[in-house]
């Protein structure tokens, strides 16, 4: 039974999605993508949107069926059991919880280049892209603020987030307009090596590593908050798809404005030599747009903080969900009886955020790792949605995605390709991070005396083989993606597509009517009953008005 308070409407949920997507990604993503792909970075954002949209459609169907807290860490367990469910949940949680300190780091990094005389002391907050002791202290304070804004009630979180998100949409809009009108150099799109100076392979690498997947990762926040939605069947798909499309328009326009605003002298040696501490603020200073400089430095706190606040909320629901899946201690699943928030889970995530902050002190260091971990967690969405159409035919589907039998395999292929584009050795390093979580799963299996382990393991072993296979292909693949060039460019992506289809078929065949499907049916029935009750109440109101 969901003990969380259902107070969030469609607008609030969409603001949660946008608030997660428009974080530090907009402050750094355009610069990093331009470094990697040059003007062709515009195409990288569009490709990234297509990849994420195909995956998000599967999750929208699941989110509308199971409006529960931390849903993203539960769905796979319903279709394939606890082994694959744990891998998906672990990858997803790692990818999301590490975003919280990254947003704090982003704010401090922009702060370190404040140009005013009275703010000279901020220059010592960052050295060579890494936070110093002073920088860590300020970032720690920001993490505590994110925590406190979620500590009392989801209502406070919802109101604070909606206001912050509106601000976060307005500021990029002002930035786009100011840069386009104050100093747009159209020649930048064809000079310094042309549209794609580093080749079209770099356009694909930018999707995976420049912060594009990292930014779009926020689409899942409305799904994780579904347990607090007033009308999840209607709100979840609108919030998810709407936030992705709106954010894409903003990011593409930001990329165009950024490329056009760069002084041509800055890219004489190529886009890869373009270096900024605070990209958009540095451009505004160069163009003497003083009012924009002030606004951007203020937004460098607001945008990342808005995302940090949102992810503090959603990760606590993920831990809550993982505890309900019996992967974590019972104490982490407790919900405050008055305020309706999982406080113990929040404390746990705050502690983990501190660890990430002190181990990885730079924005760029974690952005790549988060992106790849995110892709791994997304792989199971299309699989789960299609499997439940076979094993959960009795489930009520308020949103049934048309053409999912085509969308799902394409989503799996796109996610696999993007994982490969992340380049070796990053792919191998992140796959290792995902696999080191398995001892936690085996510990809790041992506590339950390995009950049902055999069937659960068989249903999920395809994922282990898949990850090892992807790691091998990345290692021996094209040199354009960091490999040994045994498999040449072009052939490598064809091979990835074929391999992805093979594992997609294996994964669907591995799904079965799990013991956890009963829990899914209960959640589904509660939502169906709530919908019927709401519809009945509306009919009664209409009848009274007629009389």
N, C-alpha and C positions, 0 to 999 in steps of 0.2 A: 504494500500500500504506500502511495506517495504521501509523505508527511510535509512536503514543501508547499509553499503558498502559491496559488495560481493567480498572479496579479498582472502578468505581462501580455499586452496586446500585440497586434501585428506590427505597428509602428515601432514599439519598444524593441521587439525582437529584431526587426530590420536594422535598427540603430545599434543593437548588439553586434550584428554581423558586420556592418560598416565600421563600427568602432574598433573591431578586431582587425579588419582588413587595412584600414587607413591608420596605421601606426607609424613606427619608425621606417616602415617600408617606403613611404612617400618621401621622407627626408633624405634617404640614402639610395633607394632602389634605382632611380633614374640615372644617377651618377655611376653606380656600379654596373648597370646594364650597358651604359654607353661605353664604359671602359672595356668591357668584354666584346661587345658586338658593334660598336659605333652607331650610326644612324639607324641601322637595321634592328636596333633594340626595340623599336616601335613594334616590329613584327613579333618579337619575343613576348611582349605583353599580351598580344592577341592570341598567340599559340598557347601561352600559359592559361588564358581565360578559357579556351576551348578544352584543354586538358582537365581543368578543375570543374568546368560545367558538366562534362560527361560523368565525372565521378560524383559531383554534387547531386545530380538527378537521381542516382541510385539511393543516396543518403536521404533525399527528400521524401521518397516513398517510405523508407524505413522510419524516418522521424515522425511522419504523420501517423504511422501505424502504432508506434511505441513512444508516446510522449512522456518520457521519464528522464529524471536527472541523470546526467552522465551517459546518455544513450549511446554515444559513439563507442564506448568501451564495453557495451553489452550485446550489440546486435550479432556479432560473429559467434558468440557463445550459443545463441539461440539456434543457429543453423549448422554449426560444426563442432559444438562441444567446447570443453574448457581449455584444451591445449592450444588450439588455434585462437580461441577467444582471448587467452592470456597474451599471446604474441601480439595480436592486434591492439589490445588494450595497453600493453607496455609501450609499444612503439608510439601509439597516439599520445599517451601521457608524457613520455619523454619529449616528444616534439612540441607539446603545448606548454608544459611547465617551464621549460627552458626559455620560452619567449618572454616570461615575466621579467627576469633580470636583464635580458637583452634590451627591453624597452627603457629600463632605468639607465643602462649604459648609454643608449642613444641620446637621452636628455643631457647627460653629463658631458658627452662628447661635443654636442653643440654648444653647451655652456662654456666649454674650455676655450672657445674662440671668440668670446664676447669682446667687441672692439673698444669698449669705453675705458676711459682712464681709471675710473674707480673700480673696474672689474679686472685689473691686471692679474690679481691673485688667481683667477680662474684658469690662467694659462698653464698652471702647474697641476691641473686635474688630470691631464692626459699626456702621456709621452709615447711617441711612436705608435699611436693608435691604441694604447693600453692604459687603463685607468691606474692612477697612482693611489697612494694611501688616502689622500684627501678625496679623490674622485670616488673611491670605494665607499667612503663614509657618507657622501651625499647620495650615492646610488642606494645604499642600505636604507637611508631615511625615506627615499621614494618607495622602496618595497614595503616599508611599514605603513606608509600612507595608503598604498593600494589595498593593503590588508584591512586597515581600519574602515575604509569606505564600504567594505563588504561584510564587516563584522556583525552589524546589528540586524539588518533586514534587506531582503531583496528589493523592497520598495525604494529604499535609499539608493541602492545600486542602480536601479532602473532609471530613476530621475536624474541622478548625477551623470550616468552614461549617455542618456539622450541629449542632455544639454552639451556635454563635451563633444559628442559626435556631430551635432549641428555645427559647432565651432570648427571641427576638423574638416568639414566639407567646405565651409566658407573660405577658410584660409588657403587651401590649395587652389580654389577658384580665383582668389585675388592674385595669387602667385602666378598662375597661368596667364591671366590678363596683363599683369604688370610686365612680365618678361617678354611676352609677345609684342607689346607696343613700345617698350623702352629700348630694346636692342636686339632685334631679331636678325640673324645672319643666315639667310637662305642658302648661301654657299656652303655652309657647314655640312649639309646633307649630301654633298657630292665630292667635297675636297677631302684631304687627309686619307686617301686610300679608297674613296668612294662610299657607296651605301653600306657595304659589308666589308670593311677593310681587313678583317681577320677571317674572312670566309664565312660561308653560311653555317658551318658546324658551330661557330662561335655563337650564332643566334640561338641555337638549340641549347648550348651550354649555359647561356645567360638565363634561359627559362628555369633551369634547375639550380643555379648557384648564385645568381646576382641578387636574389631577394624576391623574385617574382612568385615562386611557389610559397616562399616564406610569407609574403604579404597575403596571398589568396587563402592561406591556411585558415584565416578567420571565418570562412563561410560556415564552419562547423559549430561556431559558438551558439547560434540560435537552436541548433539541434541538441546541444548539451544542456540548454536552458529550457527544453521543451516541457519538463516537469512543472515549470512555473508559468506556462502559457495558458491564457484563458480559453482559446479555441485553437489547439495545436494543429488540427487537421487542415484548417484554412491558413493559419499564420506561418507554419514552418516552411512550406514550399515557397510562399511569397517572399518571406524574409531571406531565405537562402539564395534563391535565384536572383531576386531583386538586388541584394547587396553585392553579388558578384558583378552583375551588369553595370550598376551605377559606379562601382569602384573601377571597373575596366575603363570606362569613359574618362574618369578622373586621371587614372594612371597614364593612359595613352596621351592625353593632352599635356600632362606634366612632362612626359618624355619628349614630346615635340618642342615644348617651351624650353626645356633644359638644353637640348641639342642646339636650338637656334640662338640661345642666349650666350653660349660659350664664345669668348673672344677667339677669333681664328688663330691668333698667335699661340694660344694655349694648346692647339692640336697639330702644330707643325710637325712634331715628332710622332704623331699618331694618337689615337684615342686612348690607347692603353697607358699613356704617360700622363693622363689627366688626373690630377690629385687635388682633392679638397678635404678640409677637416669638417666643414659644415656646408655641403654643396650649394644649396639654394641661397643660403645667407651670403656665402662668398660671391655668388653671381650678383646678388642685389647690391652688395657693397661696390663691386666693380662697375655697376651701372648707375651708382649714386641714387638708388631708390631707398632713401633713408627710412621712410615710414615702413617699407616692406621688411627691412632688416630687423626693426624692432618687433614687428608682428611675427616674423619667422622665429626669432629667438624665444618669443613667448610660446609659440606653437610647438617648439621643440620640447617643451615640457608637457603641453596639453595633449598632443597627438600620441606620443609614446605612453603617457600616463593613462590616457583613455583606454588604450589597448591593454596596458598592464592591469588596470582595474578590471576590465572585462575578463581577462584570462585568469585573474585571481578567483573570480567567481566560477568560471567554467571548469577550471582544474579541480576545484574543491568538489564539484559535482561528479567529475570523473573518478576521483578517489572514492567518493561515496558509492558510485556504481561498481567500482572494482571490489570494494568490500562486500557489496551485495552479491557479487559473483564468487565470493569466498576466496579471493586472492590475497587479502590483506586483513590485519587484525580488526576485530569487531568495533573497537573504540573509534576507528576512522569513519564508521558509518553512522555515528550518532548525529541527530539533528536537534538543534536547540528548540525546546518545546514552545517558547514564546516567539522567537524571531524567525524560526523556520529556516535556519541556515546550518550547514554542516561545519561547525566551528573547528572540531578536532582535525578534520581534513584540511581546513584552511591553515592551521598551525603547521601541519606536516608539510604542505606545499611551500609555506614561507621558509621553513628550514631548508628544504631542497633548493629553493631559489637562492638562498644565501650561499649554498655550496657551489652552484653554477656561477654565481657572480664572482666568487673569489678564485675559482679555477680558470674561468674564461672571461677576461676583462675587456675584450674588444668586440664591437658590433659585428665586424666581418668574420671573426673566428667562428662564432656560433651560428650566424645566418645560414652558412652552407650546410652545417651539420643538421640544423633544424629542418631545412628543406628536404634533405634526403630521408631523414627519419619520418617526416610527414608523408612522403610518397609511399614508403613501406606500409604505413598505417592505413593509407587509402586503398591499397590493393584489395582488401577484403570487402569493401563496400559493394561493388558490383557483384561479387561472388555471393554475398549474403542475400542481397535483394532477389537474385534469380533463384537461389536455392530455396528460399522460403516460398516462392511461388509454386515450388514442387512439393515441399514437405509441410507447408503451412497453408494449405488451400482453404481451410476454414477461417483464416484470419480476415478480419474486416479491413479493407483498404480504402480509406477516405480519399487517397490520391493514388491512382494507378497509372504509372507513367506509360504512355503509349510508345511502342517500339523499344521497350527495355531489353528485349532479346537481342537487339542490335546495339543499343547504347551501352549495355553492360560489358560485352566483350571488347568493344572499342575503348571504353574507359579503362579496362585492364591493360590493353595494349598501350594506350597513351601513357599510363602511369609507369609501365615497364620501360618504355622508350625514354621518358624523362629521367627515370632512375639511372639509365645507362648514360644519358647526356651529362650527368653530374661529374663524370670523368673518374678514372682510376688515379690515385688510390683512395680518393674520398669515398667511393662506393663501398670498398672493402672495409674501411675504418668504421663506417656507420653500421654496416651489417653486423660487425663484431659487437658494437654497442647494443644492438637489438638482442643478439643472442645471449649476452651476459645476464639478461634478466631471467633466463630459464631456471636457474637454481631456486629462485623464489617460488616458481610454480611447482617444482619438484618437492620443495619443502612442505607446501600445503597439501600436495598429493599424498605424501608420506603420512601427514597428520590424519588424513582421511582413510589411511590404510589402502591407498591406491584403488579406491572404489571407482570402477568404470574407466580406469586409466587406458586400458588397451584400445577400446573403441574410440575414446577421445583422441588418443595419439594417432591412430590410423587415419582419422578424419582430418588431422592437421599436419601430418608429416610432409604433405606435398609442399607446404610453405618453406620448410627447412631445405628441401631439395631445390626448390625454386630460387631461394636466396643464394645458395651455394653456386647454382648454375649461373645466375646473373653476375655473381662476383667473378666467376671464371671467364665469362664472355667479356666483361669489362676489362679484365687483366690482359687478355689476348686480342682484344678488339682494336679498332682503328687508332692510329697515333693521334688523330684529331681529338680523340676523347681520352687521351692519356695512356692508351694500351700499347701492346708490343707490335701492333700492326700486322699480326698474323691474319686477322680477318680485316679486309680492306673496307674503307669508307663506302657506305652505300649498302654493301653486302651485310655489314654488321647490323644495320637497322632492320633489314629484311629478316635476318636470323632472329633478332629480338622479337619481331612480330609473330613469327612462326612458333618460337618457344613459348611466348605468352599465351597463344591460343591453345597450345598443348596443355599447359598448366591450368588454364581456365577450365578446360574440359575435365581435367583430373579433379580440380577443386569442386566442380558441380557434382561430379559423380561421388565425391567423398561426403557430401552433405547427407544428413539423416535426421529423423525425428528425435532430437535430443531430449534428455530429461529436462533441460532448461526451457524447452518450448512451452511447457505448461505455464511457466512464469510469464512468458511472452503473451500467451493467450489471455491470462488474467489482466495484464496491463492493457491489452487490446480491448478486452471486454469492458473494462472500466472507462476507457475513452469513448467506446461506442455508447455506453449507458449515459455518460455525461453529455454527449452530443444529443441523444434522444431527449434528455431532460431539458436541455437548453432550447431545443426546437419546440417542445411542448409548452414551455414557459412563454416563448414568443407568440405561439398560437393563442394562448390565453389572453395575452396583452392585446393582440389584434381583435379578438372577439369582444373584449371589454370596450375597446375604442369604437367598434361598430355599433354596439348597443348604446 
